[in-house]
Amino acid sequence: MALSEARDHSAFDVVVIGEYYFDLIFRGLPGVPTIGTDIWAEEFDWLAGASFSTALALARLGTRAGWWCTFGNDIFSRMIIEEARREGMPTELFQMVDRPVRRVSAAFSLSHDRGFVSYSEEPERLMPREALRQLKPRVLLLQGFSLDAERQALIEEARSVGILVCSDCQHIDMTLDTPSMREALSRIDVFLPNAKEAMDLTGAADVDGALAALSPFCPTVVVKCGGDGAVAMHEGRRYAVPALPVEVFDTTGAGDCFNAGFVHGRLNEPDFEAALEIGVICGSLAVTGYGGRNLPYLDDIKKYRRANAPV
């Protein structure tokens, strides 16, 4: 059953909680930057990144998504807000403070992967539990992962009122043996690591091993595999969807765009595999331009469905 059949009284279908990053993207490098060496990029652009990409992708797909993010009085915050308004994204949940909240990443983008040098003025503040209860979206989508007590309390609040909790991973320095890790995973409805994160977290030698190790603790595990698409375990069944055959331009933001497509699919599609496919379509199209800006609109999805299924 599509989650949209469950209830329809919330102002937002999805609440995204996560920080913005002002991404400086250097493309066409001869190799990975090293100490004592100057290298030159062939191309450069700046883009709003991190949870901005997720919120933008949801907006383009027609999903009512509120983005909870803190912005300051610095130039980076102002430029991100202006970009959000140009894209017609809802801004009601933007949290404004009268101080700098600079979050910047310099991305070196290679043909097969990318790396970052990043700076954040302060960690993102979570939404108060009372606000989440009042908004009562169908889905809570959390950027990153932590064992922070405040975050765990927010997840418990969401679960208590029937909100589906989805969380990605983002290179955490923990394993399944970290105290409280398994309990924290069991509180999440959908866990969305990429292949490296899943293998690092579990110590598994391959994606299937990582999927098998994570599945006993989380009802739904989706592993993003880049050019190999995605694999998932949902209600005891394994799913796999291949990536689209696209020319890779820049992989920055692909995982954030996948998350949005998958959540949109869970809200609107009649079965899990169709939702996974939409996630893969969004992630695949994201790498064809800078920083995920080649995101599809709802009408674009139809062209890439394997059976031309209705959206």
N, C-alpha and C positions, 0 to 999 in steps of 0.2 A: 504494500500500500504506500502510495506517495504520502510524505509527511504533511503535505498541504491539505490532505483530507481530514486531518485531526482537529484543527481549530483555525479560525481566521479573524480573530478580534484584535491581534496585536498590531501596533503601528509598524513594526518591522518583522519580516520573516526571519532575519538573521541579525544578530549583533556580533560584530567583529571587534575584538579587543586586542590591540597591538600597536606598537610604535611606528611612526613613519621613519624613513631614512631618505636623505637627500643624496641620491646616487650619482657619483661622478664615474662615468664608464669609459675606460680606455680600451679600445679594440684594435686588433691587428698588430699585436705585440710579437716580437721575434721569439719571446720566451718569458718565463716567469721572472719578475724583478728580483735582483740580488743586490746585496750590500756592495757599495763601491762601484756600481755600474750604472751608467745612464742609458736607458732605452727609450725609444720613441714609438708612440702609437700612430697607426695610420689614420685612425678616426677617434672622435671624442663626442660625447653628448652628456647632458645631465638629465636626470629623470627623478620623479617622485617614486620611491620604492617601499619595500617591505609591505606592511599591511595596507598601504595605499593601493598596491596592485590588486590585492584581494578584494578590497571594497569597490574598486573601479570595475573589476571583472564582474562582480555580482550586479553592479548597476547596469552594465551593458547587456547583461543577460535578462534584465527586467526583474530581478529579485529585489525586494524591498530590504535594503541592508543599511543599518546604522553602524557607523564606525566610531568607537570610543577611543580617542587619542588625545594626548596633551600637546598643546602648542604654546610657544612662548612669543616674546616680542622680537625675536631675532629674524634675520633675513631669510633663513632656511624655512622656518615655520611659515612666514608670510608667503613665500613662493609656493609651498605645498598647498596652503589653503586656497590661494588663487587658482592653482591647477585643479583642485577639487571642484571649485565653483564653475570653472570653464567646462568641466566634464558633466556638470549637472548632478554631482553626487550629493546625497543628503549630508548636511553639516550640523544637524541638531545635537549630536552627541559629542561634538568637538569641545574639549576642555581648554579654556584659555587662561593663561597665567601671565602676570606682568614681570617676567624675567626671561632670560634666554633659555630655550630648550633645544639646543643644537644636537642634531643626530645626522651624522655624515658618514658615507662610505665611499671609498675609492675602489672601484671594481676593475681588476685586470681580467679582461675577457679573452680567453683562448678558444680555439675551435671546438675543443672537447669538454671544457669546463671553465670555471671562473674562480677567482679568489677575491678577498676583500681586505682592506685596511679600514677599520671603522672606529668611530668615536661617538659616544652618547653622553650628553650632559647629565642625564639622570634616568633611572629605570622608569618604564611606563607604569602609571598608577592604575590599579584595577578599578573597575566599576563597583560602587557600593552594592552590597547584596540587596538593599531595599530598592535601589533603582532597577536592578535586574528583575526583581519580583514584580515591580510595577510595569515594566516594559513587556515582560513575558514573551520574548520571541520564540519561534519554533526551534531555532538553532543558536547555540553560543559557539562561536569559532574563535579559539584562542591561539594567538601567535606564540610560538616557543613553548617551552616546557620547564617547569620547576616544581620543587617540593615545598615551596613557600606556603606557610600556614594560611595566609590570607587568600591565596589562590585556591587552595584546597577547600576552604570554606565557601568560596564563591561557586566552585563546582558542585559542592553538596547542595547549596541553595538552588542551583539550576536543576539538578536532578530531582529535588523535592517537589518542584512545580512542573515536572514533565518536560523540561527543555532538553533537547538532544545536545550533548557536549562533544565537540570535536576539537582536537588539539594537534598541531604539528609538533616538530621536535627541535630542529635548529641547533645541531651540534652541541648537545649537552655533554658535560664532562662527568657522566654517571654511567652505571651499568645496572643490570637487573639485580645485582647483589648489593647495590647501595641501599642502606636502610630506608624503608618506607616506599621504595620505588615500585614494588609490585602492588602494594595497596593503592598507590596513586594511579597506576595504570588501570586498576579495576574500577576506578571511579569515572573513567572516561568512556564514552560510548564509541567514539571513533578516534583512532590514533593514526597520524598521517606522517610518518618519517620518510626520508628518502632512503635509498639503498645503503649508502655509507653509514648514515645515522643508525639504521636498524641493525646493521652488522656490528658497528662499534658498541651499541647498547647491549647486544646479546652475546657478543663474542663468536657469533656464527661465521662460518667460512663463506656462505653464500646467502642470497636473498631468501630462498626457500627455507633454509635453516633458521634464519632470523624470523621469518613469518611464523614458523612452527613454534619458536621459543616465545614469541610475544602473544600469540593467540589465546593461550590459557588464561591470560590476565585481563585482556581487553576484548569485549564482544566483537568489535570490528577493527581490523588492522589493515591499512592500505599502505603499501610500500611503493613510492614513486621511483621508477627505474630509468628516468631520463629517456635516452633513445630507444630503450626496450619497453617503454610504456609503463604499465603498472600492474602489480599483482595484489590480491587482497584475500583475506579470510573473513567471511561473514556468515554467521549462524552455522558454522561447521563446514562450510563449502568454500573451496578455493576458486578464485576468479582470476583471469588474466586478460588484459586488453593491450594490443600492440600500439606503439606510437605511430602517428601519421608519418608518411615518407616525405619529410620537409627538409629544406636546406637550412642548416643551423647558422644563424647570424649572431645571436647573443643569448646565452642561457640565463642571464640575470632575471630573477623574478618568475621563472617557470613554475617552481613549486608553489608559490603563492597563487598563481593563476590556476593551477591544477586544483588547489583546495577550493577555490571559488566555484569552478565548474562542477566538481564533485558534490558540493553542498547544494548548488542549484539543482543538480540531478536528483539528489535525495528528496528535495522538496517537491519535485514536479514529475518525476518518472515513476512508472508503475513497478519497476524492479531494480534490484541493486546493480546488475551488470550494465544497464543503460546509464545509471548515474556514474559508474566508473568510466564508461566510455566518454561521457561529456567532460569529465575531469581530464582525461587523456587528450581529448581534442583541444581543450583550452591550454593545457600545458604544451602541447606540440606547436600550436599556432603562436604561442608566446615567444618561442625561440627564433621566430622568423624576423624579428625586429628588435630594436633596442629595448632592453629592460622590461619586456612583456607588453610593450605598447601596441603590438599587433593583436590585441585581444579581440575575440569575436563578439559580435552582437548576436542576439537570439536568432535572428533569421539566418545568420551564417552557419549555425550549427548543423542545420539540415543537410548542407552540402557534404558534410564529412561523416555523417552517420553511416555505419557499415551496411545497413539495410534500408537507408533512407527513411528511418522511422520518424514518426511525428514528434515534435518537441513539445 
